[in-house]
Amino acid sequence: MLGYSGLGASAAYKRKILPGADPRTERMRQGLDSAAVLLDDKGRIVASAQERHDGDKGTGAFPADAIKACLREAGADLADIDVVAHGFDYDPSQDWSANENLAGWYQHVYAREVQRAMLTAAFPQLADTPLEHVRHHQAHAASAYYLSGFDEALVLVADGMGEQEAITVFHGAGTELTPQASYPVGSSLGILYGALTHHLGFLFNMDEYKVMGLAPYGDPARYAAAFKSLVRLGPKGAVQIPVIYADQSHTDRETHGAMLEVVADLVGPARNPGEPIEERHLDIAAALQQRVEDALVHVLSAHLDRTPSRRLCLAGGVALNCTANGAIARSGLVEDLFVQPAAGDDGSALGAALVAARRRRPAPPKRMTMPYWGEDCDPEAVASAIGTLSDDFQVSQLAQDELIEAVADRIVAGEVVAWCHGRMEFGPRALGNRSILADPRSPTMREHLNGIIKQREDFRPFAPAVLAEEATTYFDIPDRWLSAYRHMLLTAPVRTKYRTELPAVTHVDGSARVQVVDSEQSPLFASLLAAIGARTGMSVVLNTSFNLRGQPIVRTPDDAVATYRRSGIDALALGDRLVVRAPVPVEPATGA
């Protein structure tokens, strides 16, 4: 089964109907984060995101490169594909002529014929291969439920929108995944969060995580009344966001112009990109985050009361909000929680493949292991990439235990080390195979990483990776919840006594976006954490994605070497090689 996501014609069509639009406005569309997933009849998964091939972060381009990569990694070819599944299904029976705007988008972007034409243009060999269309929220739900290991669960999908839905609630039981409730676009927490992201000077459908990171610095009370009027909670889990319907004209639908005017009337003028972040911006972010958390808990409370299961699966772009996920985990509403690590639209490729597979061979959920589903860091590619380095770098080839000891020594000594091993992670988080690592005990490391290495905003937090057996020592996580924290998608409070000892990974509100590392699923990364623990007494490391500002996470050894070369990172651990910068010769002093 080949699943793919994205709406490859959307960027060109947006430019056609909105000529001269700035890049921020161009992102106000569906079908971004395109990806491909290959699923075989034994349930093995290979996956790749298109952005990591073309370098266009968050791209919605047809994922031809990602499809080719999946085939290479699986040792398959196009003739092996039985079915192609797409994570959208804009049904032609729907009346798309309701208005000129929707009719144009359907004809040029959404229609099944458009998807078939793009697939065939990229891969003529697939012209006669069945192409199945999966409802967007069904794909999201399948990507979470069928990999959760739960025999029964409530599944909540929340994003900007699917074909027409903003929130969908499913009940999963055995092999069946049944819709229970659907919320219209006027309930879209994703669109609201995106609009406020734009209002605060960041990128819609890209930088929502920046607003999440900004929120703990603010006071939600200042704009609480404004956000209660924006997000209205009603009986039986109802959520209404009337401001979404302010966009009535063709232009406003493409720019959210009318909606943003209402927002500005409520909370003040928009911040332009690059302008200073003021106290009121912090307060807006805090109030938005709090209201979204309230709305999610409100929806869940209503539907959990009507289902026998207290287990929950989350998917859709809103499920990437780690703070909200942490609030749900601590709410007491659920006994167990699973968030699929590629919860955004890249994961809808995975869900589409899973739906297509289960249409032919129903199977109960099985708990996924770590999503190391991408391309491997093979020795030949490592050697080739290393060979491009100049004499400005020193390279050592080390046995695995020697490499771990050397990297641990450097991290504990205060160096920043890029770590690239094994198969690439699928999803937005670096989980120990494409990471930048540093000492979380350093009080200056966060500022150093944000300013010199990652070249990003100084308010952005960093995540800790911790060995599973030590996680509850440093973080307020119940033992039974440890598996929910494997994918760095929930925040947890740092225990008070360790907040001053782990300053580089403790956010301003005392929380951290924790990754719990299991030695069976991530043996090499776990060994490095253990080596760090042997030196410091704490098996914790700061873990952030191996990329620089505006760049997708590195994919290949060539990417790793090129990124390291132009960064301020001290050392690169790539396969079995350790690369460091050669010391600069010091000219001897001359006497008078």
ZAMARGU-4260 file (C-alpha; in steps of 0.2 Angstrom, whole numbers, plus 5000, padded with zeros to 4 digits):
<rodrens>
0) 5000/5000/5000 | 5007/5017/4995 | 4999/5031/5005 | 5002/5050/5001 | 4997/5066/5008
5) 4997/5084/5002 | 4987/5094/4988 | 5001/5096/4975 | 4991/5109/4965 | 4987/5120/4979
10) 5002/5132/4979 | 5001/5136/4960 | 4982/5139/4961 | 4984/5150/4976 | 4996/5161/4967
15) 4985/5161/4952 | 4969/5168/4961 | 4979/5179/4973 | 4993/5186/4962 | 5006/5195/4972
20) 5002/5188/4989 | 5016/5188/5001 | 5023/5171/5007 | 5014/5172/5023 | 4997/5173/5015
25) 5001/5159/5002 | 5002/5147/5017 | 4984/5150/5021 | 4978/5134/5011 | 4976/5116/5014
30) 4987/5101/5008 | 5004/5106/5016 | 5016/5094/5024 | 5016/5081/5010 | 5023/5064/5013
35) 5023/5046/5007 | 5021/5030/5017 | 5024/5012/5010 | 5015/4998/5020 | 5018/4980/5016
40) 5007/4965/5020 | 5017/4961/5036 | 5014/4979/5043 | 5031/4985/5040 | 5032/5004/5037
45) 5043/5015/5027 | 5040/5034/5027 | 5047/5050/5020 | 5042/5068/5020 | 5044/5078/5004
50) 5051/5093/5013 | 5067/5083/5017 | 5070/5081/4999 | 5067/5098/4991 | 5072/5108/5006
55) 5055/5118/5006 | 5049/5116/5024 | 5031/5111/5026 | 5029/5109/5007 | 5013/5103/5000
60) 5021/5098/4983 | 5016/5081/4976 | 5028/5069/4986 | 5037/5061/4971 | 5054/5062/4979
65) 5047/5054/4995 | 5038/5040/4986 | 5055/5036/4977 | 5064/5036/4993 | 5051/5024/5001
70) 5053/5012/4987 | 5072/5013/4988 | 5072/5010/5007 | 5060/4995/5005 | 5069/4987/4991
75) 5053/4988/4980 | 5048/4996/4964 | 5032/5003/4956 | 5026/4986/4950 | 5025/4980/4968
80) 5012/4993/4973 | 4995/4986/4973 | 4985/5001/4979 | 4988/5020/4981 | 4978/5029/4994
85) 4977/5048/4996 | 4973/5056/5013 | 4959/5067/5006 | 4943/5063/4998 | 4933/5078/4990
90) 4918/5068/4985 | 4911/5074/4968 | 4893/5072/4974 | 4896/5087/4985 | 4889/5103/4978
95) 4905/5112/4974 | 4896/5125/4964 | 4889/5134/4980 | 4901/5148/4977 | 4914/5153/4964
100) 4929/5151/4977 | 4925/5133/4982 | 4921/5128/4964 | 4938/5134/4958 | 4947/5125/4972
105) 4938/5109/4968 | 4941/5110/4949 | 4959/5114/4950 | 4965/5106/4967 | 4953/5095/4976
110) 4945/5084/4963 | 4949/5066/4961 | 4954/5068/4943 | 4967/5081/4948 | 4975/5068/4960
115) 4975/5055/4947 | 4983/5066/4934 | 4997/5071/4946 | 5001/5053/4951 | 5001/5047/4933
120) 5012/5062/4927 | 5025/5058/4941 | 5023/5039/4939 | 5016/5033/4922 | 5018/5015/4928
125) 5004/5018/4941 | 4991/5024/4928 | 4981/5008/4930 | 4984/5005/4949 | 4969/5008/4960
130) 4969/5025/4968 | 4958/5026/4983 | 4953/5042/4992 | 4951/5042/5011 | 4942/5055/5021
135) 4955/5067/5029 | 4949/5064/5047 | 4947/5046/5044 | 4965/5045/5039 | 4971/5055/5054
140) 4961/5044/5065 | 4967/5028/5058 | 4985/5033/5059 | 4983/5035/5078 | 4971/5021/5083
145) 4978/5007/5072 | 4995/5010/5079 | 4990/5013/5098 | 4989/4995/5103 | 4972/4999/5112
150) 4958/4987/5109 | 4946/5001/5112 | 4948/5020/5113 | 4940/5037/5109 | 4949/5045/5095
155) 4949/5064/5093 | 4955/5072/5077 | 4957/5091/5077 | 4965/5102/5064 | 4962/5117/5053
160) 4949/5107/5043 | 4947/5091/5033 | 4935/5091/5018 | 4922/5100/5028 | 4926/5095/5046
165) 4936/5104/5059 | 4934/5091/5073 | 4929/5073/5072 | 4926/5061/5086 | 4928/5042/5082
170) 4925/5027/5093 | 4938/5013/5090 | 4934/4995/5095 | 4943/4980/5088 | 4946/4982/5070
175) 4932/4995/5068 | 4934/5014/5068 | 4917/5023/5069 | 4913/5041/5068 | 4903/5048/5082
180) 4902/5066/5080 | 4908/5079/5068 | 4911/5098/5070 | 4910/5110/5056 | 4923/5122/5050
185) 4915/5135/5061 | 4922/5125/5076 | 4940/5125/5070 | 4953/5127/5084 | 4966/5124/5071
190) 4961/5139/5060 | 4959/5150/5075 | 4976/5146/5081 | 4983/5148/5064 | 4975/5165/5062
195) 4982/5171/5079 | 4999/5164/5074 | 4998/5176/5059 | 4992/5190/5070 | 5007/5188/5081
200) 5019/5190/5066 | 5023/5171/5063 | 5018/5159/5049 | 5001/5152/5047 | 5002/5133/5046
205) 5020/5133/5051 | 5024/5143/5067 | 5010/5138/5078 | 5023/5129/5090 | 5031/5146/5092
210) 5015/5153/5099 | 5014/5138/5111 | 5031/5141/5117 | 5027/5160/5119 | 5012/5157/5129
215) 5020/5152/5146 | 5028/5170/5147 | 5011/5178/5147 | 4996/5181/5158 | 4980/5173/5151
220) 4969/5183/5162 | 4972/5199/5152 | 4963/5193/5136 | 4952/5179/5144 | 4936/5188/5140
225) 4941/5191/5122 | 4945/5173/5119 | 4929/5167/5128 | 4919/5178/5115 | 4930/5170/5101
230) 4928/5152/5107 | 4911/5148/5114 | 4908/5132/5123 | 4890/5125/5123 | 4881/5110/5130
235) 4886/5092/5125 | 4903/5097/5120 | 4898/5111/5107 | 4912/5123/5101 | 4908/5138/5091
240) 4920/5150/5084 | 4909/5163/5075 | 4923/5174/5069 | 4928/5161/5056 | 4912/5165/5046
245) 4917/5183/5045 | 4927/5178/5029 | 4913/5179/5016 | 4921/5187/5001 | 4933/5178/4989
250) 4948/5188/4995 | 4944/5186/5013 | 4942/5167/5011 | 4960/5167/5004 | 4968/5179/5017
255) 4956/5178/5032 | 4956/5197/5031 | 4939/5200/5039 | 4943/5187/5053 | 4959/5195/5057
260) 4951/5212/5058 | 4939/5206/5071 | 4954/5198/5080 | 4963/5215/5080 | 4948/5224/5086
265) 4948/5212/5101 | 4966/5211/5106 | 4975/5226/5097 | 4984/5228/5081 | 4994/5214/5073
270) 5013/5212/5076 | 5023/5213/5060 | 5037/5200/5057 | 5053/5205/5065 | 5045/5218/5076
275) 5049/5217/5095 | 5038/5205/5105 | 5028/5215/5118 | 5020/5210/5134 | 5003/5210/5126
280) 5009/5198/5113 | 5014/5186/5127 | 4997/5188/5135 | 4988/5185/5118 | 4997/5169/5116
285) 4994/5164/5134 | 4975/5167/5133 | 4974/5158/5116 | 4983/5143/5123 | 4972/5142/5138
290) 4956/5144/5128 | 4961/5130/5116 | 4965/5118/5131 | 4948/5122/5139 | 4939/5119/5122
295) 4948/5102/5120 | 4944/5096/5138 | 4926/5102/5135 | 4924/5091/5119 | 4933/5076/5127
300) 4923/5077/5143 | 4906/5076/5133 | 4911/5062/5123 | 4921/5052/5135 | 4905/5052/5146
305) 4896/5042/5132 | 4910/5029/5129 | 4915/5014/5139 | 4934/5017/5136 | 4944/5030/5145
310) 4958/5028/5133 | 4961/5042/5120 | 4970/5043/5104 | 4974/5061/5097 | 4978/5065/5079
315) 4977/5080/5067 | 4988/5096/5068 | 4981/5102/5085 | 4988/5086/5092 | 5005/5093/5089
320) 5001/5105/5103 | 5012/5097/5117 | 5006/5109/5131 | 4987/5105/5127 | 4992/5086/5126
325) 5000/5087/5143 | 4985/5096/5150 | 4974/5082/5144 | 4985/5069/5152 | 4984/5078/5169
330) 4966/5082/5168 | 4960/5065/5175 | 4949/5062/5160 | 4958/5048/5153 | 4968/5032/5159
335) 4979/5031/5144 | 4984/5042/5130 | 4992/5039/5113 | 4997/5053/5101 | 5004/5047/5084
340) 5021/5056/5082 | 5017/5062/5064 | 5000/5069/5070 | 5000/5083/5056 | 4996/5081/5038
345) 5011/5071/5034 | 5003/5057/5045 | 4988/5057/5035 | 4998/5048/5022 | 5001/5034/5035
350) 4983/5034/5039 | 4977/5032/5021 | 4989/5017/5019 | 4982/5009/5035 | 4964/5012/5029
355) 4967/5004/5012 | 4976/4989/5020 | 4961/4986/5033 | 4948/4987/5019 | 4956/4972/5012
360) 4962/4963/5028 | 4954/4969/5044 | 4967/4969/5059 | 4966/4975/5077 | 4977/4989/5083
365) 4996/4985/5086 | 5007/4997/5097 | 5020/5005/5086 | 5038/5006/5090 | 5048/5021/5087
370) 5045/5029/5070 | 5062/5026/5063 | 5054/5024/5046 | 5065/5035/5035 | 5081/5032/5025
375) 5096/5024/5033 | 5112/5032/5037 | 5122/5018/5028 | 5141/5016/5029 | 5144/5020/5011
380) 5134/5036/5011 | 5143/5041/5027 | 5161/5038/5020 | 5156/5048/5004 | 5149/5063/5014
385) 5165/5063/5025 | 5176/5063/5010 | 5169/5080/5005 | 5177/5088/5021 | 5192/5099/5020
390) 5207/5099/5031 | 5198/5111/5042 | 5190/5096/5050 | 5197/5081/5059 | 5189/5064/5057
395) 5190/5049/5068 | 5183/5032/5064 | 5177/5023/5081 | 5170/5008/5087 | 5152/5010/5094
400) 5157/5010/5112 | 5171/5022/5109 | 5160/5034/5099 | 5147/5034/5114 | 5161/5038/5126
405) 5169/5052/5116 | 5152/5060/5112 | 5147/5059/5131 | 5164/5067/5136 | 5161/5081/5124
410) 5143/5085/5129 | 5148/5085/5147 | 5162/5096/5143 | 5149/5109/5137 | 5151/5106/5118
415) 5136/5104/5106 | 5136/5088/5096 | 5126/5084/5080 | 5120/5066/5081 | 5115/5057/5065
420) 5113/5038/5065 | 5101/5024/5059 | 5085/5028/5050 | 5077/5045/5049 | 5062/5049/5060
425) 5045/5051/5053 | 5036/5067/5060 | 5042/5084/5066 | 5052/5078/5081 | 5070/5072/5081
430) 5069/5057/5092 | 5088/5052/5094 | 5093/5048/5076 | 5094/5066/5068 | 5097/5077/5083
435) 5108/5091/5090 | 5113/5086/5108 | 5119/5097/5123 | 5121/5097/5142 | 5104/5102/5150
440) 5113/5107/5166 | 5121/5122/5158 | 5113/5139/5162 | 5119/5147/5146 | 5116/5132/5134
445) 5098/5138/5129 | 5104/5155/5124 | 5119/5148/5115 | 5109/5136/5105 | 5095/5148/5101
450) 5107/5162/5096 | 5122/5154/5089 | 5117/5137/5083 | 5099/5136/5078 | 5098/5155/5075
455) 5080/5157/5081 | 5070/5167/5093 | 5077/5167/5111 | 5060/5162/5119 | 5060/5145/5111
460) 5062/5130/5123 | 5072/5114/5121 | 5067/5097/5125 | 5075/5084/5137 | 5078/5066/5132
465) 5079/5055/5147 | 5081/5036/5150 | 5064/5028/5155 | 5070/5021/5171 | 5075/5039/5177
470) 5061/5049/5169 | 5049/5050/5185 | 5064/5055/5195 | 5066/5072/5186 | 5049/5074/5179
475) 5031/5073/5186 | 5025/5058/5175 | 5016/5044/5183 | 5024/5027/5179 | 5009/5021/5169
480) 5011/5036/5157 | 5029/5033/5152 | 5025/5026/5135 | 5014/5041/5131 | 5030/5052/5132
485) 5041/5042/5120 | 5038/5054/5105 | 5041/5071/5113 | 5023/5076/5111 | 5017/5080/5129
490) 5024/5092/5142 | 5026/5088/5160 | 5031/5098/5175 | 5050/5097/5180 | 5051/5092/5198
495) 5054/5107/5208 | 5071/5101/5215 | 5078/5099/5198 | 5072/5115/5189 | 5088/5124/5194
500) 5099/5108/5189 | 5091/5107/5172 | 5090/5125/5167 | 5092/5122/5148 | 5077/5111/5146
505) 5065/5119/5159 | 5053/5131/5152 | 5048/5147/5161 | 5033/5139/5168 | 5043/5124/5175
510) 5038/5112/5161 | 5047/5102/5149 | 5043/5093/5132 | 5050/5076/5138 | 5056/5062/5127
515) 5056/5046/5137 | 5069/5034/5129 | 5067/5016/5130 | 5083/5005/5128 | 5074/4992/5118
520) 5067/5004/5105 | 5082/5016/5104 | 5097/5006/5110 | 5111/5017/5103 | 5103/5033/5110
525) 5099/5025/5126 | 5118/5020/5128 | 5123/5038/5125 | 5111/5044/5139 | 5118/5030/5151
530) 5136/5036/5147 | 5131/5054/5151 | 5122/5048/5167 | 5138/5039/5172 | 5147/5056/5171
535) 5134/5067/5178 | 5123/5057/5189 | 5108/5062/5177 | 5104/5052/5161 | 5097/5067/5153
540) 5102/5076/5137 | 5095/5092/5128 | 5088/5085/5112 | 5083/5096/5097 | 5081/5093/5079
545) 5097/5093/5068 | 5093/5108/5057 | 5096/5126/5056 | 5083/5140/5055 | 5071/5138/5041
550) 5078/5121/5036 | 5070/5104/5037 | 5078/5091/5048 | 5093/5083/5039 | 5090/5067/5030
555) 5106/5060/5023 | 5124/5060/5028 | 5127/5073/5014 | 5114/5084/5022 | 5122/5081/5039
560) 5139/5086/5034 | 5133/5101/5024 | 5123/5108/5039 | 5137/5104/5051 | 5150/5113/5040
565) 5140/5129/5040 | 5134/5129/5058 | 5142/5133/5075 | 5140/5115/5081 | 5156/5109/5089
570) 5156/5090/5083 | 5147/5079/5072 | 5144/5060/5076 | 5139/5053/5059 | 5138/5034/5058
575) 5155/5027/5065 | 5164/5044/5062 | 5167/5058/5074 | 5170/5075/5066 | 5178/5090/5075
580) 5184/5106/5069 | 5203/5107/5067 | 5211/5119/5080 | 5216/5135/5073 | 5235/5137/5073
585) 5241/5151/5084 | 5255/5161/5078 | 5270/5162/5090 | 5272/5179/5098 | 5287/5189/5092
590) 5298/5199/5104 | 5302/5217/5102
</rodrens>
